[in-house]
Amino acid sequence: MEVIILTIFLKKFLNLEIDIIKIEKGLSLQILLKEINNILMKMDWANPSKTFLTKRLCDLEYRMSLGCNEKIQLGALVGAFHEVRHIKE
């Protein structure tokens, strides 16, 4: 799971690649969000980055609970990691 986080953060990760990983491992986006959040809390990142990603993960989880499209929310997850690259610390 940590590999997914680092890969999303460090390279241009396509939604399709995450979709393939989800299918291979049998994960839903809800489970993926929960695990990413748990790992994020253990990582030694600067507070602005961690706060930004935590808020985005909360928003994604909320939208998933409303029944929003999982593929669109997956794109939002990738986008959140791309946005955090530009946060000044």
Residue pairs with C-beta under 8 A, 6 or more apart in sequence:
1 32
1 35
1 36
1 39
2 39
4 18
4 21
4 32
4 36
5 36
5 39
5 40
5 43
5 81
7 13
8 18
8 77
8 78
8 81
9 81
9 84
9 85
13 78
13 81
14 78
15 71
15 74
15 75
15 78
18 32
18 74
18 77
18 78
19 71
19 74
21 27
22 28
22 29
22 32
28 70
29 60
29 64
29 70
29 73
29 74
29 77
30 61
30 64
32 77
33 57
33 60
33 61
33 64
33 77
36 57
36 77
37 54
37 57
40 50
40 53
40 54
40 57
41 50
43 50
46 89
48 87
48 88
48 89
49 84
49 87
49 89
52 80
52 83
52 84
52 87
53 80
53 81
53 84
56 76
56 77
56 80
56 83
57 77
57 80
59 76
60 73
60 76
60 77
60 80
63 73
63 76
64 70
64 73
